């Protein structure tokens, strides 16, 4: 009997989804200058923080 193939298991981080987005050149240039090795990760972090802040504002308005 052949043992079942081992898999990698569940990841520790949530899955990221592939998308395409068009940005102004100055935005790309800014992140490339400030974070040359991590520009994509920093863009993702800035967008995530923006969404979290907007969700917080919406819940505060709903409570008022």
N, C-alpha and C positions, 0 to 999 in steps of 0.2 A: 504494500500500500504506500502511495506517495503522500507525504504530509502536505497540508494546504500551504500555499504560498503566503509568506508573511507580507503584510502591508505596512505602510508608514503610520497608520492610525490617525486620530483626529489632530488637527493643528491647534496650536496655542493661540493664534491670532485669528480674527474673523477674516473670511475670504475677501479679497479685493476684486472688483469688477472692471473689465476693460471698457474704456469709453474713448471717444475722440472729442476734443474740445479745441476751439479756435480762440487764441488769445492775441492781444495786441503785442507788438514787438517789444515795447517798453516793459511789459510785465515779464516776458521771458528774459529780457536782458537783466532786469533787476534781480530775479532769482538766480540767474547764472552768475552774476557778480557776487551776490551775497552768500550763496550756498552752492559753489561749483560742483561739489561731489554729491549733494543731496537736494538738488532743486526740485525734483518731482515729489520727494517725500515732504519737503517744506510747503509746497503748493497744496498738497493733500491736507497737511496739518492746518494751514491757514483757512482752507475751505471748511474743514471739520469744525474748527473753533467758531467760525462765523455761523454755521448752522446751529451749533449748540447754543450760542448766544441768542439767536432768533427764537429757538424753541423755548428758552428761558423767559424771554419777553412775552411770548404768547401765553405761557402758563401764568405769568404774573398778571397779565391783563384779564385772563379768565377768572382769576381769584378776586379781582377788584370789583 
